């Protein structure tokens, strides 16, 4: 009984520390196995759960036990199914997802917790359908839904496509795969999670997997190590919607080979795939050419940085959310407008600026504009030039000459394409530290001599053509903005 009481106390402290939702998802089936001398042994039903707790929470659990009993030196996690017969093991492993992602109340997992969880259409439905293939993936933060997504000119097209996919379902695949790309902090993850959340809430109850490329690599590597790759592939064969984030991090030949097979299988079966990365599919040089080619076969949509109206709306919504916890909280509109006007890089930096304001106003209630500039010096008018990327140059040049970015990197040799392409190559060399071979790769895999020729030709044209010289200066200003 003493040991049971100890376990109950530690469980209560763990629940208080990680929150009730994370606790229900990941520790609801954690049981006390035994306590012998200085070692505590806990048990869970699946190897997946054991691995996750060992990697993410073992130090915390050990610390909590030691705070309760100073003689405890070690905590071990065991798998309960390891001592069962073959059939019970198979059944237990077939359904880890539904139980692990089925807290008593609808899950609202905070982004900071970051447990790797599976996404089921609903916890109850998953339990009632034991024949349904197990799903796996990364956590969904219920705050990242379509209602909380701020729409503007920079993301309207991507948002419309995302809503269509979430609402129409696999039976009405219109653009597949959908590839959303942008710089960091512009809302890609929010939009992808909104797709998954909305799809799961729909009446058709699709089988959804939402994951990051990093998790996909880890899960496949684990499956291969445990000789379980075949069952993992089978579990992914019958899904309706695959949503994968941070595609730029997918590394390794064997992992990319497996992903290519999965992608082909889903697309050939008219199952919807949504992918996001920090650059366009044709710029993902580390990806296998087959994967890159298949991703380019769908629709690629770029999300740009929020404009002033969007940034102000984001701050107002953030303030409204903060007031739900503290009704007396108030930040003057002129300060919000000033921050929105000057913090322009991304939504993530805007969030950081707001959190700084929130923190400071707790003991500096009368913040002035000058004081705000002081506090947010690293974000507001920082004075450091923005790092120019080749994709930024391609986007600005393509828009200026009314061609598409894909045409710039294509093999087309018409004059209407060749001149903008050469100008973009010239600007890439003059505005970035990239080498000729690197620039060539970013422009459809061209040889470095092609880039060198383009740079020299534009230099000659600028010297002889004042109009083109002014045009190049305009493009430089647009790119640096």
Secondary structure as UniProt FT lines:
FT   HELIX           2..18
FT   HELIX           20..26
FT   TURN            27..29
FT   STRAND          31..36
FT   TURN            37..38
FT   STRAND          39..44
FT   HELIX           47..56
FT   HELIX           58..68
FT   TURN            70..71
FT   STRAND          74..79
FT   HELIX           80..83
FT   HELIX           86..94
FT   HELIX           96..100
FT   TURN            111..113
FT   HELIX           123..128
FT   TURN            130..131
FT   TURN            142..143
FT   TURN            146..148
FT   TURN            153..155
FT   HELIX           156..168
FT   HELIX           170..172
FT   STRAND          178..181
FT   TURN            184..185
FT   HELIX           188..201
FT   TURN            203..204
FT   STRAND          208..212
FT   HELIX           213..225
FT   TURN            226..227
FT   HELIX           229..237
FT   STRAND          241..245
FT   HELIX           247..249
FT   HELIX           253..268
FT   TURN            269..270
FT   STRAND          272..277
FT   HELIX           281..283
FT   TURN            285..286
FT   HELIX           289..296
FT   STRAND          299..302
FT   HELIX           308..323
FT   TURN            324..325
FT   TURN            327..328
FT   HELIX           333..342
FT   HELIX           347..361
FT   TURN            362..363
FT   HELIX           369..375
FT   TURN            376..379
FT   HELIX           390..400
FT   TURN            401..402
FT   HELIX           405..408
FT   HELIX           415..431
FT   HELIX           436..442
FT   TURN            443..444
FT   HELIX           448..464
FT   HELIX           466..480
//
